[in-house]
Amino acid sequence: MNATAAVFQGVGRPFDIAIRPLHRPAGGEVLVEVVACTLCGSDLHSIHGRRSVPTPSVLGHEIIGRILDFGPDAGRLDAAGLTLASGDRVTWAIVASCGGCISCRRGLPQKCERGFKYGHEPMSPGRELSGGLADHCLLVPGTAIFRVPDGLSDATACPASCATATVAAAIEAAGPLEGRKVLVIGTGMLGVTAAAWTRVLGASDVIACDPNEERLASAAEFGATRSASPSRLAEVVTQATEGRGVDVALDFSGSPDAIEAALPLI
């Protein structure tokens, strides 16, 4: 049996379609069939040269798959303690971690000193299938696997390990949001997710800020109660809060100017 992957060869070069023999997983490995993979903004940065990645490599890290086979030493419980079996639909953490380095001991497995990062690793013997732009992916030991609930669609679950997790961390840091007024700057995938999540958690007002009108419209569909271009942000926040400022500001634009504009409005 063979596996097929779209291989990134470098900026400005076409992807190669590679066919490799598909072997049974060894040790603590788990073999999954890729069901879906969304393209993250960082994938596009890699393709266009704004982010450096080793080549050749298989990009894609927001992945949903179905378990095909377990290595003889692979665990049969997911990270939440649920039983895993062949055929289960799963997603997994972007970084497989060692569990023993200083980052892992401090609760930051995504910064593991010996981590293996899906969708970011060079192709190497036995590790050719490590990204989502392939029909199979081999999960290495130390990967936190999560069984996907049956009621959750592939499209909803696919970004869970990156975009959704990023927003979850920001919202966890923000604290309770019930009755709060929240500013969300940057309404791409992260900002739209944040608009929906903060409203579900009871935010009384969610002000979305973005220079792109289409993105602002998407944020409104997902829960934002007000919209503002950067030039009107101070005006809209002042009106929405009667001059008091927002309780929480979440920036997903990555722009220093956006952060400087937000600080006086909190």
SVG drawing of the C-alpha trace seen along z (x, -y; Angstrom):
<svg xmlns="http://www.w3.org/2000/svg" viewBox="-25 -59 41 64">
<polyline fill="none" stroke="black" stroke-width="0.4" points="0.0,0.0 1.3,-3.5 0.7,-7.0 0.6,-10.2 1.7,-13.6 2.0,-17.1 5.6,-18.1 6.7,-21.7 10.0,-22.2 10.5,-25.9 9.3,-29.4 8.3,-29.9 8.6,-26.2 5.6,-23.9 4.6,-21.2 5.7,-17.7 3.3,-14.8 5.3,-12.1 4.3,-8.4 5.8,-6.5 5.4,-3.0 3.0,-2.9 4.4,-0.9 2.8,0.3 3.5,-1.9 6.3,-0.9 6.7,-1.3 4.4,-4.1 3.4,-5.4 -0.2,-5.7 -1.1,-5.7 -4.0,-7.9 -5.8,-8.4 -6.2,-12.2 -9.8,-13.2 -9.4,-16.9 -6.7,-19.7 -7.4,-23.4 -4.7,-25.8 -3.5,-28.1 -2.1,-31.6 1.3,-30.3 1.1,-27.8 0.6,-30.6 3.5,-32.5 5.7,-29.5 4.6,-29.1 5.2,-32.8 8.5,-33.0 7.5,-35.1 8.3,-32.2 11.2,-29.9 10.6,-26.1 12.8,-23.2 12.4,-21.7 11.3,-19.3 8.4,-19.1 4.7,-18.2 2.8,-21.3 -0.5,-21.4 -1.0,-21.1 -4.7,-21.7 -5.7,-18.1 -8.5,-15.6 -7.9,-11.9 -9.2,-8.4 -7.0,-5.9 -5.9,-3.0 -3.4,-1.2 -1.5,-1.4 2.1,-0.5 2.6,2.3 3.5,-0.3 1.0,-3.0 -1.4,-4.1 -5.1,-3.4 -6.4,-6.4 -6.6,-10.0 -5.5,-13.1 -8.9,-13.3 -8.9,-9.7 -11.2,-8.4 -10.6,-5.0 -9.1,-5.0 -9.8,-2.4 -9.2,-1.9 -11.7,-4.0 -12.0,-6.8 -11.9,-10.3 -9.2,-12.3 -7.1,-15.4 -3.9,-16.0 -1.6,-18.6 0.7,-20.3 3.8,-19.5 4.7,-16.1 6.5,-16.7 9.1,-14.8 7.4,-15.5 10.7,-15.9 12.4,-19.1 12.0,-22.4 9.3,-23.7 7.2,-20.5 7.6,-20.6 6.3,-24.2 3.2,-23.3 4.4,-24.5 4.6,-21.3 4.2,-23.4 7.7,-24.8 9.3,-21.4 13.1,-21.5 12.9,-18.2 9.5,-18.6 8.3,-17.2 6.1,-19.8 3.5,-18.5 3.5,-20.3 6.9,-21.9 9.4,-19.0 11.7,-18.1 11.0,-14.8 13.3,-12.1 13.4,-8.3 10.5,-7.0 9.1,-10.5 7.9,-11.4 4.3,-11.7 4.2,-14.4 1.8,-17.0 -1.8,-17.3 -1.3,-17.7 -1.0,-14.0 -3.5,-11.1 -1.9,-9.7 0.0,-11.0 2.2,-9.1 1.8,-10.2 5.0,-9.9 5.2,-9.1 4.5,-12.0 1.6,-13.3 -1.5,-14.4 -4.4,-12.8 -8.0,-13.9 -11.1,-11.9 -13.4,-14.2 -17.1,-14.0 -19.4,-12.5 -21.6,-15.6 -18.8,-17.9 -18.3,-18.4 -14.9,-18.1 -15.0,-21.8 -15.7,-22.9 -13.2,-20.5 -10.3,-20.9 -8.8,-24.1 -9.0,-22.9 -5.3,-22.2 -4.1,-25.7 -6.6,-28.5 -9.2,-27.3 -6.5,-26.5 -4.9,-29.9 -8.1,-31.7 -8.8,-29.4 -5.5,-30.4 -6.2,-34.1 -9.7,-33.8 -8.4,-31.8 -5.9,-34.6 -8.7,-37.2 -10.7,-35.7 -14.5,-35.7 -16.3,-37.5 -19.9,-37.5 -21.3,-41.0 -18.0,-42.4 -17.3,-44.6 -14.7,-43.1 -12.7,-44.5 -11.5,-42.0 -8.8,-43.4 -8.2,-41.5 -11.1,-39.5 -9.5,-36.8 -10.0,-33.2 -8.8,-33.9 -10.8,-37.1 -14.0,-35.5 -13.6,-32.6 -13.0,-35.0 -16.1,-37.0 -18.2,-33.9 -16.6,-32.5 -16.8,-35.7 -20.4,-36.1 -21.1,-32.5 -19.4,-33.2 -21.7,-36.1 -19.9,-39.2 -22.4,-42.0 -20.7,-43.8 -18.1,-42.5 -16.5,-45.3 -14.8,-44.0 -12.0,-46.1 -10.5,-45.4 -9.7,-47.5 -11.4,-44.8 -15.2,-45.2 -15.7,-41.6 -14.0,-40.4 -16.0,-42.7 -19.2,-41.3 -18.0,-37.8 -17.4,-38.8 -20.9,-40.2 -22.3,-36.9 -20.4,-35.1 -21.4,-37.3 -19.8,-40.7 -22.2,-43.4 -20.4,-46.4 -17.9,-47.0 -15.2,-49.6 -12.5,-50.4 -9.1,-51.4 -9.8,-55.1 -13.1,-54.9 -12.1,-52.6 -11.8,-55.2 -15.1,-56.7 -17.0,-53.4 -15.4,-52.2 -16.2,-55.6 -19.8,-55.4 -20.2,-51.7 -18.8,-52.2 -19.9,-55.7 -16.3,-56.7 -15.2,-54.1 -13.3,-51.8 -13.5,-48.1 -12.9,-45.5 -10.9,-43.2 -9.0,-43.7 -7.9,-40.7 -5.5,-41.4 -5.2,-38.9 -3.8,-41.2 -0.1,-41.0 0.2,-44.7 2.2,-46.9 0.0,-49.9 -3.1,-48.0 -1.8,-47.3 -0.8,-50.9 -4.3,-52.0 -6.0,-49.5 -4.1,-50.3 -5.8,-53.7 -9.2,-52.2 -9.0,-49.6"/>
</svg>
